[in-house]
C-alpha cells in the first residue's frame, strides 16, 4: 500500500491555513486589546466610585471568581473535535504559524 502525497495539495493546505491563521491572529489580538481596555476602564471606574463612597466593591470576591475560573479552564481536557482538528497537520501547522505572525503584527 503506497502512500501518495501530492506536494501541491499539501502546499495549498499549508498556505491557506497560514493565511486564515494570520487573519484570525491579527483580529484576536485587536479584540483582546479592546476587551482588556474595557475591563481596565471598568475597574478604574469601580475604584473611583468606591473612593467617593458611591459604590462598595468586594474585591476579594471579585478576584476569587476569576481565580477559580482560571483554575477550571486549566484543568479541563480538550474536546474531541479539537483533537480531530489538530490531526490535520498541514492545515493546522500553517494556521498556527499564520496565527502567531498575525497576532504578533496586530
C-alpha positions as CSV (number, residue, x, y, z in Angstrom):
1,X,0.0,0.0,0.0
2,X,1.7,3.1,-1.2
3,X,1.1,6.5,0.4
4,X,0.6,9.1,-2.3
5,X,1.2,12.6,-1.1
6,X,0.6,15.5,-3.6
7,X,3.1,18.3,-2.7
8,X,0.9,20.8,-4.5
9,X,-2.2,20.0,-2.4
10,X,-0.1,19.9,0.8
11,X,1.4,23.3,0.0
12,X,-2.1,24.7,-0.8
13,X,-3.4,23.4,2.6
14,X,-0.4,24.8,4.4
15,X,-0.7,28.2,2.7
16,X,-4.4,28.6,3.1
17,X,-4.1,27.6,6.8
18,X,-1.3,30.2,7.2
19,X,-3.4,33.0,5.6
20,X,-6.5,32.2,7.6
21,X,-4.4,31.8,10.8
22,X,-2.8,35.2,10.2
23,X,-6.2,36.9,9.8
24,X,-7.6,35.2,12.9
25,X,-4.5,36.0,14.9
26,X,-4.5,39.7,13.9
27,X,-8.2,40.0,14.7
28,X,-7.8,38.1,18.0
29,X,-5.1,40.4,19.2
30,X,-7.2,43.5,18.3
31,X,-10.3,42.1,20.1
32,X,-8.2,41.1,23.2
33,X,-6.7,44.6,23.4
34,X,-10.2,46.1,23.2
35,X,-11.5,43.8,25.9
36,X,-8.5,44.5,28.2
37,X,-9.1,48.2,27.7
38,X,-12.8,48.0,28.6
39,X,-12.1,45.9,31.7
40,X,-9.4,48.3,32.8
41,X,-11.7,51.2,32.4
42,X,-14.5,49.4,34.3
43,X,-12.2,48.5,37.2
44,X,-10.8,52.1,37.4
45,X,-14.4,53.3,37.4
46,X,-15.3,50.9,40.3
47,X,-12.2,52.1,42.3
48,X,-13.2,55.8,41.7
49,X,-16.8,55.2,42.7
50,X,-15.7,53.3,45.8
51,X,-13.3,56.1,46.8
52,X,-16.2,58.6,46.6
53,X,-18.5,56.4,48.7
54,X,-21.0,55.8,45.9
55,X,-20.2,52.1,45.4
56,X,-19.0,49.3,47.6
57,X,-16.8,46.7,45.8
58,X,-15.9,43.4,47.4
59,X,-12.6,43.0,45.7
60,X,-11.8,39.6,47.4
61,X,-15.0,38.1,45.9
62,X,-14.3,39.6,42.5
63,X,-10.8,38.1,42.3
64,X,-11.8,34.8,43.8
65,X,-14.2,34.2,40.9
66,X,-11.5,34.9,38.4
67,X,-9.0,32.6,40.0
68,X,-11.4,29.7,40.2
69,X,-12.5,30.2,36.6
70,X,-8.9,30.1,35.5
71,X,-8.2,27.0,37.5
72,X,-11.3,25.3,36.0
73,X,-10.2,26.2,32.5
74,X,-6.7,24.9,33.1
75,X,-7.8,21.5,34.4
76,X,-10.3,20.7,31.7
77,X,-9.4,18.2,28.9
78,X,-9.7,19.3,25.3
79,X,-12.8,18.2,23.4
80,X,-12.7,15.5,20.8
81,X,-13.4,18.0,18.0
82,X,-10.2,19.8,18.9
83,X,-8.2,16.6,18.6
84,X,-9.6,15.9,15.1
85,X,-8.7,19.5,14.1
86,X,-5.1,19.0,15.3
87,X,-4.8,15.7,13.5
88,X,-4.9,17.6,10.2
89,X,-1.2,18.6,10.5
90,X,-0.7,20.5,7.2
91,X,-3.5,22.9,7.7
92,X,-3.1,23.3,11.5
93,X,0.7,23.9,11.2
94,X,0.1,26.7,8.6
95,X,-2.8,28.1,10.6
96,X,-0.6,28.2,13.8
97,X,2.3,29.9,12.1
98,X,0.0,32.4,10.4
99,X,-1.9,33.0,13.7
100,X,1.3,33.7,15.6
101,X,2.5,36.0,12.9
102,X,-0.8,37.9,12.7
103,X,-1.0,38.1,16.5
104,X,2.5,39.4,16.7
105,X,1.9,42.0,13.9
106,X,-1.5,43.0,15.3
